[in-house]
């Protein structure tokens, strides 16, 4: 069985999305700047990007798949276009049932209505011996951190202060983080932690 990882972009002041998230700004005001390094420096960050996309299965919250609450817009198939970057099963936490959505490139979004433990069990089965990645957003990652279900946390720290938004580490309790790897460019510092309690 692989480990459970989490890769997440974060500001220096602890936000993984800016304020005022909405359909035309899914990461909120200023939140897209957290990920500049992915698009402006892909070669310099190739090893990190490979790790992010190498999991055998992924878990994400509904907001990371689609904006809005309540019943689904069944025409909406996610923020990433026809071929999402996951190329593996993705389990979306939600309170509203929906049939699985298969996409090009091997990504299938399945919707889990019975909680984080069920999503993890399904993701572990789908991943086999591979890793399971908790992809986000903040509320989803915080739930898994609080439950002690993430083995390795990989923060991608952008050199900016957002001042408000969706904060990581809310309600997770005390965590012991052991730094095991650090790398950087001018747009990001990557820090990998093993998580203990």
C-alpha positions in Angstrom: 0.0 0.0 0.0 1.3 3.5 -0.9 1.3 6.5 1.3 -1.2 9.3 1.5 0.2 12.6 0.3 -1.1 16.1 -0.1 0.3 18.8 -2.4 -1.1 22.2 -1.9 -0.1 25.8 -2.9 -0.1 28.2 0.0 0.7 31.8 0.7 3.2 32.9 3.3 0.3 33.8 5.6 -1.3 30.3 5.3 -4.0 30.7 2.7 -4.6 28.2 -0.2 -7.2 30.4 -1.9 -8.0 34.1 -1.8 -11.2 35.7 -0.6 -14.4 35.9 -2.8 -14.2 32.6 -4.6 -16.6 32.6 -7.5 -17.1 30.9 -10.9 -14.9 33.4 -12.8 -12.3 33.3 -10.0 -12.3 29.8 -8.5 -9.2 30.5 -6.4 -10.6 33.8 -5.1 -9.0 37.2 -5.4 -5.3 36.8 -6.0 -5.4 33.1 -5.5 -4.1 32.2 -9.0 -0.8 33.8 -8.1 -0.2 30.8 -5.7 0.3 28.6 -8.8 2.4 30.9 -11.1 5.4 28.6 -10.7 3.5 25.7 -12.4 2.8 27.7 -15.5 5.8 30.1 -15.7 8.5 27.7 -14.6 7.4 24.1 -15.5 11.0 23.1 -16.5 12.5 24.3 -13.2 9.8 22.5 -11.2 9.5 19.4 -13.4 10.4 17.0 -10.6 7.8 18.5 -8.2 5.1 18.5 -10.9 5.8 14.8 -11.6 5.2 13.9 -8.0 2.0 15.9 -7.9 0.6 14.0 -10.9 1.9 10.5 -10.1 -0.6 9.3 -7.5 -2.7 6.2 -8.2 -5.9 8.0 -7.0 -7.0 11.4 -5.8 -9.5 12.9 -3.3 -10.9 16.4 -3.5 -13.7 18.5 -2.1 -16.6 19.6 -4.2 -15.4 23.2 -4.4 -12.3 22.0 -6.1 -14.4 20.2 -8.8 -17.1 22.8 -9.2 -18.4 26.0 -7.6 -21.7 26.2 -6.0 -23.7 24.2 -3.6 -26.9 22.2 -3.8 -28.0 20.1 -6.9 -25.4 19.5 -9.6 -25.2 21.2 -12.9 -24.8 18.0 -14.9 -23.3 19.8 -17.8 -20.3 20.8 -15.6 -17.4 18.4 -15.7 -14.8 20.3 -13.7 -12.4 23.2 -13.9 -9.8 21.4 -16.1 -11.3 21.0 -19.5 -11.8 17.7 -21.4 -8.6 16.1 -20.2 -7.9 16.8 -16.5 -4.3 16.4 -15.3 -5.0 13.5 -12.9 -5.1 10.6 -15.3 -6.4 8.4 -12.4 -9.6 8.0 -10.4 -10.7 11.1 -8.5 -13.1 10.9 -5.6 -15.0 14.1 -4.9 -16.5 14.7 -1.5 -20.1 16.0 -1.7 -23.5 15.9 0.0 -25.2 15.4 -3.4 -25.2 12.2 -5.4 -24.0 12.2 -9.0 -23.1 9.5 -11.5 -19.3 9.1 -12.2 -17.9 11.4 -14.9 -15.3 9.7 -17.1 -12.9 12.1 -18.9 -10.2 11.8 -21.5 -6.7 10.6 -20.4 -7.9 8.2 -17.7 -9.5 10.5 -15.2 -12.9 9.5 -13.8 -14.6 11.7 -11.2 -16.6 9.6 -8.7 -18.8 11.4 -6.1 -18.7 10.2 -2.5 -21.6 11.2 -0.2 -20.7 9.2 2.9 -17.6 11.0 4.2 -13.9 11.2 4.3 -13.3 7.6 5.5 -15.3 6.2 2.7 -13.5 8.3 0.1 -10.2 7.2 1.5 -11.2 3.5 1.4 -12.4 3.9 -2.2 -9.2 5.8 -3.2 -6.9 3.2 -1.6 -8.7 0.4 -3.5 -8.4 2.3 -6.8 -4.7 3.2 -6.2 -3.6 -0.4 -5.4 0.0 -0.1 -4.4 0.2 3.5 -5.5 -0.1 6.6 -3.4 -3.4 8.4 -2.7 -3.2 12.2 -3.0 -5.6 14.5 -1.1 -5.7 17.3 -3.6 -7.7 20.0 -1.8 -9.2 22.4 -1.1 -8.5 23.7 2.4 -11.5 22.2 4.1 -10.9 18.8 2.7 -7.2 18.8 3.5 -7.9 20.1 7.0 -10.4 17.2 7.6 -7.8 14.6 6.6 -5.1 16.3 8.7 -7.4 16.4 11.7 -8.2 12.7 11.2 -4.5 11.8 11.0 -4.8 10.3 7.6 -2.1 12.2 5.6 1.5 10.7 5.8 3.3 13.4 3.7 2.4 17.1 3.3 4.1 18.9 0.4 3.6 22.7 0.7 4.3 24.9 -2.3 4.8 28.3 -0.6 4.4 31.3 -2.9 6.2 34.4 -1.8 3.1 36.5 -1.3 0.6 37.5 1.5 -3.1 37.1 0.5 -4.4 38.5 3.8 -7.7 36.6 3.7 -9.3 33.6 2.1 -9.3 29.8 2.7 -6.8 28.9 5.4 -4.9 25.7 5.8 -4.4 24.1 9.3 -7.8 25.4 10.7 -9.1 22.9 13.3 -6.4 20.3 12.7 -5.0 20.1 16.3 -1.4 19.8 17.0 0.8 18.3 14.3 4.5 17.3 14.4 6.0 18.1 11.0 9.4 16.7 10.1 10.9 18.5 7.1 12.5 16.0 4.7 13.1 17.9 1.5 13.3 21.6 0.4 13.8 23.2 -3.0 13.0 26.6 -4.4 12.8 29.0 -7.3 12.1 32.7 -7.1 8.3 31.9 -7.4 8.0 29.1 -4.9 9.6 27.2 -2.0 8.7 23.5 -1.9 8.8 21.9 1.5 8.0 18.2 2.1 7.0 17.2 5.6 6.4 13.8 7.2 3.4 14.1 9.5 3.3 12.9 13.1 1.2 13.6 16.1 
